[in-house]
Amino acid sequence: MSSPRAGHDHVPAHPSGLRQAFTASSESSGAGDAPHSVPGPSRPPPTETTALLGSALDLRDEAHEGPCYHGTFSPRPATPVDSLHADSPSVSGSEFSAAGIEGAAGPSNRRIGGRKSWASKIRSKKMNTSSVLAEQHGVHDGPLMYLSYYLPAMTWTRHYNWSYFKGDFVAALTVAGIYIPMALSLADNLAHVPPINGLYSFVINPLIYALLGSCPAMIVGPEAAGSLLVGSAIKTSLDRHGGDQDANLQVRLCGIIAGMCGALVLLAGFARIGFVDSVLSRPFLRGFISAIGVVVFVDQLIPELGLSRLADRARIGHASSVDKLTFIFRNLDQVHTLTLTIAATSFTVIMVCREIKRRLQPRYPGVAYVPDRFLVVVFSAFLAYWYEWDKRGVAVLGKVEAASGRLFKFRWPLQPSNLDYMRESMSTSFLIALLGFFESSVAAKSLGGEAFAGIQLSPNRELVALGTANLVASCFASLPAFGGYGRSKVNKSTGGRTPVASIILSGLTLLCILFMLPYLYYLPKPVLCSLISVVGWSLIEECPHDVSFFFKIRAWKELGLMLTIVLATIFFSLSFGMAIGVGLSLLQVIRHATRPRIQILGRIPGTNRFENAETDLDRLEFIEGCLIVKIPEPLTFANTGELKTRLRRLELYGSNKAHPALPRLRREDSNRNIIFDIHGVTSLDGSGAQVLEEIVRDYRQRGVRIFFSRGSTPDSKIGRLLRRSGIVELAGGESHFVDDVNEALKLTESEEGAAPRGSALTAP
């Protein structure tokens, strides 16, 4: 709000001495009257005196006569007349925003004779402002500029040249050799759908993401967590509706889950809620991912030990990991020796090769190109064929074909006939979408340091790209696919820099489907299970580092959250662990957002600076008869619920940290004047204004004077809201809205000196 009128004298003829300072340690040892300079027309502008700056900032140069509302730090220079188009008036300071936005549509409107075109009607405010900035700097802001932002392929295709092709091809070949067998295993062992549906995820999703995604090096594909959730939902649905051996129903359910997952992510992108990737904390992600690693590892032990048929008869598919471990220990005498030997050998070979590559890669980068997992799969398939392991009780992949008998059969999953299945799978689809987006976000942020062709990483565009890819792929019943840090890192480390690597990977997978399916018959399932066990182990092995870090800094809340999620997932289920984790994380966010951060300010002795008194009570001075309260944040419906309670604690104890069981520590006479420093209140909604009005009214009815320091200008949105709500009138008018805390202190002394001793205030 505005400061008092020029020439208003805050110093009474006979100072009352009420503005003496006292320290928190001893109220009787005052620091004396603060020196006051008599204000006049020539007095300098107010000095910054709160804890927002480390030292006082004196604005000696005035931009113009009269009150200056250009801001705390420096006045805004006037915009040159010729910086805008010739028809626009000269604007300066706060007028720029309104004039700029109005002028953004101006040139296009004038070119068509003042009639708005269809394009101008759909332009956002951000586009309008961008038009002004583009015109000032001579940049053409045509429709193609905005279209290329939302369709990044229009940008990177213009910058691509053949020098990138070799690295992209080698990277795609390396990723295909490692992760195509993984896709087969995820589909068959975790999702309980035909293996070919896992390959569909590497044909369609990377291709669409390459056109729409904003992280060029990221590779999109199926993940262990999502596949496990799909398999769990399919098993639940089959138990409810029957059809355990109906491959067509399993594929149909997989397509429905992937379709709803894609639709949810796509709608989230259109709603621009990409900021949600910052809602869930790192401990939540680490705890849940580690729990998934344990679940995956335990699940794969059953087929690796050759106990799959026995487990099916015992119906432990929906049991918790603890129950599955109990089942394994009770049936150790039923273990198939050859199956266990094959699984253990392949797991050991892959882990040893991984460790060797990790140690050698810094000195010999070429080892990253060795497709060790692909070689293990090919060699084991040859041994299974040569020694006829399938006749000796070892499960093999068998004939790989589509459930419908036709490759790439199109079927729209989100149709009315599937409504019952859609209802049952909604929660699973939501969890897959949430987890997949968070994992993709982590991968994109980790890889986004070197953008290709100037493509900027955008969470909202990532949502649109991933949602579109999954929605299209679901029409062919593919597994849900999102960005993964592991394979994306492999892609980048082996030369992949552009989205062409994803397109080549899509083409290689398509060739595999068209020509290589007959050769996959003898792939031993224990080897495929060992591939997934390696993934589960990699998810677990990152947890100890985070646990040690949080333990070192004594972050007990984070450790408790991680432990709760892990135990809930292992002892109950993935869905329950995810729900517990999301619920606790959201409660933390809500608790943090709804807690007012108001502070009581004390003066640094010998200065005109004020700081938070709760940080160092003994060092600061309090002003006798005054309570100075700083509100450093916007006031909205979310954080005003406890504002009255916390203000009351400041009145009683001088600190928000005091327990309410304490008796009153501050005399009521110490709160005769309350000064609100509202510089941090950058926005105010109706609920916040209503609560603030009730607070001011209550104080005035109790005979307390109210002053506001460093508020917004009278013509701002906050200033108008304060007037309309009656807060300005209740506080005592415009004169009670001043430029800094020192000026408010002078005004309190002036009013108390003019008032008869012992007289009570009445509310206006």
Buried (B, 14 or more C-beta within 10 A) or exposed (E): BBBBEEEBEBBBEEBBEBBBBBBBEEEEEBBEBBEBEEBEEEEEBBBBBBBBEEEEBEBEEEBEEEBBBBEBEEBEEEBEEEBBEEEBEEBBBBBBEEBBBEBBBBBBBEEEEEEEEEEBEEBEEEBBBBBBEBBBEEEEBEEEBBEBBBBBBBBBBEEBEEEBBEBBBBBBBBBBBBBBBBBBBBBBBBBBBBBBBBBBBBBBBBBBBBBBBBBBBBBBBBBBBBBBBBBBBBBBBBEEEEEEEBBBBBBBBBBBBBBBBBBBBBBBBEEEBBEBBEBBBBBBBBBBBBBBBBBBBBBBBBBBBBBBEBBEEBEBBEBBBEBBBEBBEEBEEEEBEBBBEBBBBBBEBBBEBBEEBEEBEEEEEEBBBBBBBBEBBBEBBEBBBEEEBBEEEBBBBBEBBBBBEEBBEEBEBBEEEBEEBBEBBBBBBBBBBBBBBBBBBBBBBBBBEEBBBEBEBBBBBBBBBBBBBBBBBBBBBBBBBBBBBBBBBBBBBBBBBBBBBBBBBBBBBBEBBEEEBEEBBBBBBBBBBBBBBBBBBBBBEEBEEBBEEBEEEEBEEBBBBBEBBBBBBBEBBBBBBBBBBBEBBEEBBEEEEBBBBBBBBBBBEEEBBBBBBBEEBEBBBBBBBBBBBBBBBBBBEBBBEBBBEBBEBBBBBBBBEBEEEEEEEBEEEBBBBBBBBBBBBEEBBEBBBBBBBBBBBBBBEEBBBBBBBBBBBBEBEBBEBBBEBBBBEBBBEBBBBBBBBBBBBBBBBBBBBEEEEEEEBEEE
